[in-house]
Amino acid sequence: MELQPHHSDFVACLTALEEAIAGLWYPSETDAPLAIAIYADPNFDATSLGHQLGVKADTFEQRPADDFFRRIFDNFYWSTPQGGNLTQRYKRLQEVLQAHLQDLNFYRVGAVDVNLYLLGRHPSGCYVGVYTHMIET
């Protein structure tokens, strides 16, 4: 395989994502950590990827990426030291995702026990981003 420019950018993307999510958690009843997600199927577009994620779920939603960040950005507490400065950390994550990915989407899979995915297309053709888990009662 011949090395392409997007290969080194893929490594840079993953490195930046790792740094942005280190110790980062998503506020809910579970306060679950974030992890990197990679979907390398070249046949996926944003809609077909969403359908694949939600294939066995009772509830599935595809939303704008901003909806993922809204619960943090709209709550003043998360921008304070007592709130872990989550707003600032999530703004950094948002910058990293926007710098490396296109067609960024937020996917909610499940009800009550919900998987959250924030994924976009990398120039390599892979969908990359983050995922976490939350409980909503």
VOLO-874437 format. One record per residue (C-alpha): y, z negated, x negated; residue number from 0; residue in three letters. Coordinates in Angstrom, 3 decimals. Layout:
<recs>
REC, Y, Z, X, NUM, ALA
...
</recs>
This chain:
<recs>
REC, 0.000, 0.000, 0.000, 0, MET
REC, 3.407, 0.940, -1.296, 1, GLU
REC, 5.977, -1.856, -1.334, 2, LEU
REC, 8.793, -1.196, 1.131, 3, GLN
REC, 12.260, -2.854, 1.236, 4, PRO
REC, 11.381, -4.662, 4.484, 5, HIS
REC, 8.486, -6.433, 2.735, 6, HIS
REC, 10.795, -8.498, 0.524, 7, SER
REC, 13.056, -9.117, 3.519, 8, ASP
REC, 10.029, -10.388, 5.450, 9, PHE
REC, 9.413, -12.988, 2.750, 10, VAL
REC, 13.117, -13.907, 2.776, 11, ALA
REC, 12.984, -14.215, 6.570, 12, CYS
REC, 9.979, -16.543, 6.478, 13, LEU
REC, 11.512, -18.636, 3.700, 14, THR
REC, 14.792, -19.001, 5.618, 15, ALA
REC, 12.890, -19.911, 8.789, 16, LEU
REC, 10.812, -22.528, 6.941, 17, GLU
REC, 13.990, -24.110, 5.600, 18, GLU
REC, 15.730, -24.007, 8.987, 19, ALA
REC, 12.874, -25.690, 10.877, 20, ILE
REC, 11.883, -28.268, 8.248, 21, ALA
REC, 11.772, -31.575, 10.126, 22, GLY
REC, 13.283, -29.957, 13.235, 23, LEU
REC, 12.014, -30.955, 16.683, 24, TRP
REC, 12.738, -29.773, 20.217, 25, TYR
REC, 14.048, -32.515, 22.521, 26, PRO
REC, 11.803, -33.252, 25.475, 27, SER
REC, 9.369, -35.963, 26.484, 28, GLU
REC, 7.228, -34.925, 23.506, 29, THR
REC, 9.922, -34.151, 20.886, 30, ASP
REC, 7.520, -31.656, 19.321, 31, ALA
REC, 8.194, -29.997, 15.948, 32, PRO
REC, 8.919, -26.289, 15.584, 33, LEU
REC, 6.560, -23.932, 13.748, 34, ALA
REC, 6.745, -20.297, 12.658, 35, ILE
REC, 5.068, -17.672, 14.831, 36, ALA
REC, 4.113, -14.154, 13.684, 37, ILE
REC, 2.704, -11.393, 15.894, 38, TYR
REC, 1.850, -8.315, 13.839, 39, ALA
REC, 0.554, -5.944, 16.539, 40, ASP
REC, 2.636, -2.730, 16.171, 41, PRO
REC, 2.035, -1.872, 19.837, 42, ASN
REC, 4.046, -4.834, 21.112, 43, PHE
REC, 7.520, -4.576, 22.506, 44, ASP
REC, 9.371, -7.639, 23.860, 45, ALA
REC, 7.876, -7.271, 27.346, 46, THR
REC, 4.262, -6.609, 26.313, 47, SER
REC, 4.416, -9.479, 23.819, 48, LEU
REC, 5.615, -11.760, 26.608, 49, GLY
REC, 2.774, -10.654, 28.865, 50, HIS
REC, 0.285, -11.341, 26.069, 51, GLN
REC, 1.691, -14.832, 25.551, 52, LEU
REC, 1.501, -15.599, 29.255, 53, GLY
REC, -1.812, -13.903, 30.077, 54, VAL
REC, -3.689, -17.131, 30.896, 55, LYS
REC, -0.736, -19.207, 32.062, 56, ALA
REC, 0.048, -20.201, 35.604, 57, ASP
REC, 3.779, -19.727, 34.904, 58, THR
REC, 5.512, -17.317, 32.533, 59, PHE
REC, 9.193, -16.490, 32.045, 60, GLU
REC, 11.016, -14.199, 29.644, 61, GLN
REC, 14.640, -15.285, 29.188, 62, ARG
REC, 17.621, -14.542, 26.958, 63, PRO
REC, 17.402, -16.247, 23.562, 64, ALA
REC, 20.511, -18.317, 24.314, 65, ASP
REC, 18.544, -20.205, 26.987, 66, ASP
REC, 16.373, -21.721, 24.241, 67, PHE
REC, 19.434, -23.255, 22.584, 68, PHE
REC, 21.395, -24.181, 25.715, 69, ARG
REC, 19.815, -27.622, 26.367, 70, ARG
REC, 20.859, -28.652, 22.850, 71, ILE
REC, 24.241, -26.929, 22.566, 72, PHE
REC, 25.390, -28.187, 25.994, 73, ASP
REC, 24.600, -31.846, 25.259, 74, ASN
REC, 27.251, -33.574, 23.117, 75, PHE
REC, 24.805, -36.278, 22.030, 76, TYR
REC, 22.810, -33.787, 19.951, 77, TRP
REC, 25.887, -33.015, 17.819, 78, SER
REC, 26.300, -36.655, 16.748, 79, THR
REC, 24.618, -38.542, 13.894, 80, PRO
REC, 22.835, -40.672, 16.515, 81, GLN
REC, 21.444, -37.471, 18.037, 82, GLY
REC, 20.220, -36.278, 14.656, 83, GLY
REC, 22.926, -33.595, 14.372, 84, ASN
REC, 20.514, -31.294, 16.214, 85, LEU
REC, 23.296, -28.965, 17.357, 86, THR
REC, 24.248, -28.129, 13.778, 87, GLN
REC, 20.618, -27.681, 12.742, 88, ARG
REC, 19.877, -25.428, 15.723, 89, TYR
REC, 22.994, -23.357, 15.027, 90, LYS
REC, 21.611, -22.765, 11.538, 91, ARG
REC, 18.276, -21.706, 13.036, 92, LEU
REC, 20.106, -19.354, 15.413, 93, GLN
REC, 21.984, -17.798, 12.464, 94, GLU
REC, 18.756, -17.252, 10.518, 95, VAL
REC, 17.039, -15.627, 13.490, 96, LEU
REC, 20.012, -13.362, 14.223, 97, GLN
REC, 20.331, -12.357, 10.555, 98, ALA
REC, 16.706, -11.233, 10.216, 99, HIS
REC, 15.537, -10.194, 13.695, 100, LEU
REC, 16.438, -7.842, 16.522, 101, GLN
REC, 15.623, -8.019, 20.224, 102, ASP
REC, 15.407, -11.823, 20.200, 103, LEU
REC, 13.800, -13.277, 23.369, 104, ASN
REC, 12.836, -16.687, 24.681, 105, PHE
REC, 9.460, -17.076, 26.409, 106, TYR
REC, 8.382, -20.098, 28.496, 107, ARG
REC, 4.651, -20.265, 29.128, 108, VAL
REC, 3.154, -22.836, 31.489, 109, GLY
REC, 4.454, -25.465, 33.886, 110, ALA
REC, 4.846, -29.152, 33.028, 111, VAL
REC, 2.886, -28.582, 29.785, 112, ASP
REC, 5.100, -25.760, 28.452, 113, VAL
REC, 4.855, -23.621, 25.304, 114, ASN
REC, 8.185, -22.245, 24.096, 115, LEU
REC, 8.508, -19.141, 21.920, 116, TYR
REC, 11.673, -17.673, 20.421, 117, LEU
REC, 10.702, -14.315, 18.941, 118, LEU
REC, 12.382, -11.163, 17.694, 119, GLY
REC, 11.380, -7.936, 15.983, 120, ARG
REC, 11.592, -7.819, 12.223, 121, HIS
REC, 12.265, -4.414, 10.532, 122, PRO
REC, 8.616, -4.500, 9.378, 123, SER
REC, 7.569, -4.137, 13.032, 124, GLY
REC, 6.222, -7.678, 13.369, 125, CYS
REC, 7.527, -10.109, 15.946, 126, TYR
REC, 8.561, -13.298, 14.189, 127, VAL
REC, 10.191, -16.512, 15.257, 128, GLY
REC, 9.425, -20.077, 16.197, 129, VAL
REC, 7.387, -21.875, 18.791, 130, TYR
REC, 7.078, -25.416, 20.061, 131, THR
REC, 5.715, -27.389, 22.939, 132, HIS
REC, 7.354, -29.568, 25.582, 133, MET
REC, 6.472, -31.636, 28.635, 134, ILE
REC, 8.598, -31.354, 31.769, 135, GLU
REC, 7.930, -33.806, 34.566, 136, THR
</recs>
